[in-house]
Amino acid sequence: MAHKVMRIRGLLGVLAVLVLVAAGYFGRGFFGTAVTIHELLGENKQLKQAITNLTSEEQIGYAKVISQRTDEDGSLRTTIRFVESSREDKTKMVLQKEYTIEGDIIHFDALVVTFGDKMIMDGKSRALYLWRRVYGEHMPPQEGFPIEEAGVEPRRYADLLEMLPAEQRRVFWTAIWDLANDPERLKQHDIKAIYGNVIYQKLREGLIYVFKISPTGHLYPEVVPDM
């Protein structure tokens, strides 16, 4: 009887080891759930290829004044349509929202990541961004209206990391912004900078404010007539 108990215990021990090995293999190797942002940036060739495939963005969207009115209390209200265009087709919209903001000076707040030569396989500059919020000069930035949600894969980049498992995409978009204040990690992963970029403009009806971004991450508006 004692011999049988020892055999059973031995079998259970072997099974426990096999379960742990399988969990480690499937949990990390198969499903990729244990990967960190540092491993993604440092070891994942698919991610590097995806970032290398980023083209020069140039036009990324626009803002257009729908109406401007003065309320009974004398305050000016500006209603704008904010549009973000597709990476592949500038005439296709991936995001469209309308905001009514007090005043006519509107701030557009974005997060920008610029990559160095080692991170990019062809050695050319690349940048990606995330729109955060829009607000007027008469309101605190923290009370601004959200555009994209931090940590959520932006619709404009939905196809950028499509070759990666869903969990790895989530890790990238959740954690990439947290590296901003870690100079050692930035240097290690050859990321030039992660920073906020706020542009503002005094908006008028009859004009379109076209947002553009350079390969080095310079975000700026170009004013054109609304034809």
N, C-alpha and C positions, 0 to 999 in steps of 0.2 A: 504493500500500500504506500509506504513512504517513498519507494522507488518511483511509483507512478506519479506521485505528487511532484517529485523533483523533475521528472520528465515534462510534466505539464507546465511547471514554472519555467523550465528551460525554453519550451516552445513559445510560451507567452513573451519571454524576454526577446527571443529572436523576432517575433512578430512586432513587438514594440519598436525595435531598431528599424525594421523594414518600413513601418509606418512613418517613422521620423524621416528616414531617407526619402521616401516617396513624397512626403509633405514638402520637404526642402526642394525636391526636384520639380514637382508640379506647381508648388506655390510660387517658386521663383523662376525656374527655367521655362516652365510651360506657360503659366499665366502671367508671369512678369510682375507680380504684385509687390515684391519686396525691393524693387529697384528704387534708388534715390536719385535726386536731381544731379548729384555729383557724379554718380555712375553713368547717368544718361549723357551728360555733357562730356565726360571724359572717355567713355568707352563705346558709345553707341554710334557706329558708322552710319546707320540709317538716318539718325538725327542730324549728323553733320552734313550728309548729302541733302537732306531736306532744307536745311538752312542755306546751303550752297545754291540750291535751286531757286531761292528767293530772287526775283528779278528786281530791277530798279523800279520802285513803286510809282514815283511821280504822282499822278493824280489818284487820290484815295477817297474822294468824296467832296461834298459841298454843303453849304448852308445857304438858304434862300429866305428872304423876308416875305411872309405871307400877308402880314398886315401890321400896321403901327397905328395905335389910337391913344388918345389922351382921355383918361378917366375924369369923372366929375371932381375928384380931389386934385386934379392937375398933374397926376403922375402918368408918364408915358409907358405904354405896354407894347412890347414887340413880340410878335408870334413868328417863329421861324420853323422851317422844315429842314431837318438835318438828315442827310443821306450819306451812306457809306457804300462805295461801289465795289464790285467784284474785282479780284486780282486779275482774272483772266479777261474780263470784258468790262471796260469802264462805263459802258452804257447800261449795265445790269446792276440793280440794287440788291445788296444783301441785308441792309438795315435802313429803315426809314422811320423817323420819329418827329413829332411836333412838340414844341415847347413855347409857352408864353412867359416872358420874363420882363420884370420891371426895368425900364430904361432902354437905351439903344446901344450900350457898350456891353458886348457879350464875350465871356471867356470860355474857351474850349480847352479842356484839361486832358492830357494824354500821358501814358507811360511809354518810354522808348528804351529799346535794348539795341546796342550796337556791338557787333562782333569783330574780333581781330583777325589777322591773317591766318593764324594757325587753326582757328575754328572753321574757316572757310576753305574748302578744298582748292579753289582756283585763285586764292589770295586776294580777291576783290572785296571791297567793303559791302557789308550787308546790315540791314536794320529791320526790326519789326516793332510794332507798336500796339497799344491798347487804348482806345478812347475810354476815359473814366467818367467825366461829367461835364455839364454845361451850366453856367451860372452868370448872373448879372453883377454889375459893380455895386448894387445896393443890397446884396445878400452875402453872407459868409460862404466861402467855398464848400464847407462841410454840409451846407444845406442845398447844394446844387443838385440838379436833376441827373440821375445816372444815365449813361449811354450804354456802356458794356459793364458786365459784372466781373470784378477781379476774381481770378481763379477759375473762371469758366472759359472754355475754348471759344475765342471770338469767331463769329460766323464767317468773317472774311478769311480766316486761316483754317477753315474746317478741313480742307484737303491737304494742308501743308504736311501734317504728320500722319497721314492716313495709313502709312506702312507700319506704324507702331501700334502695339496693343492699346486698347482703350485706357487701361490703367496707367500706362507710361505717358500717354497724352495728358491725362489728368494730372500726374505728378509734375510734368513740365509746366503746364499753365498755372498750376497752384503755387509752385515753389520758385519759379524763375525770378519773380519780382523780389523775393526775400534775400537775394544775393546782393542787393544794392549796397548794403553797408558792410560787406565782407570783402575787403580789398584783397586778401590772400586768395580767396576762392575765385574772385574775378580774374586775377592774374593767372591762377592755375588753369582756368577754363578759357583763357584768352577772350574774355568779354571786356570790351573797352569801357563801357559804361552802361548803367541802368539808372534812369532818371526821369523826373517829371518834366513835362514841357507844356506850358500854358501859353496859348496865343489868344489875343483879344483884338476886337475890331469894333469900330462904330458902324453899325449896320444901317443900310438904307434900302428902301424898296426900289425895284428896278435893277438891282445888281445881284450877281451870284458870287459867292465867296468860295472859290475852289481850293480845297486843301491839298497840299502836295508834301511829299517827304522825300528827301534825298537819300542816297545809299549810305551816307554817314549819319542819318538820323535827324537831319535838320527839317523841322516841321514848320510850314508857313502857308499863308493864304494868298491866292492870286485873285484879284478882283476883275470880273468880266461883266459886260452888259447882259441882261436877261433878254435874249432875242425872242 
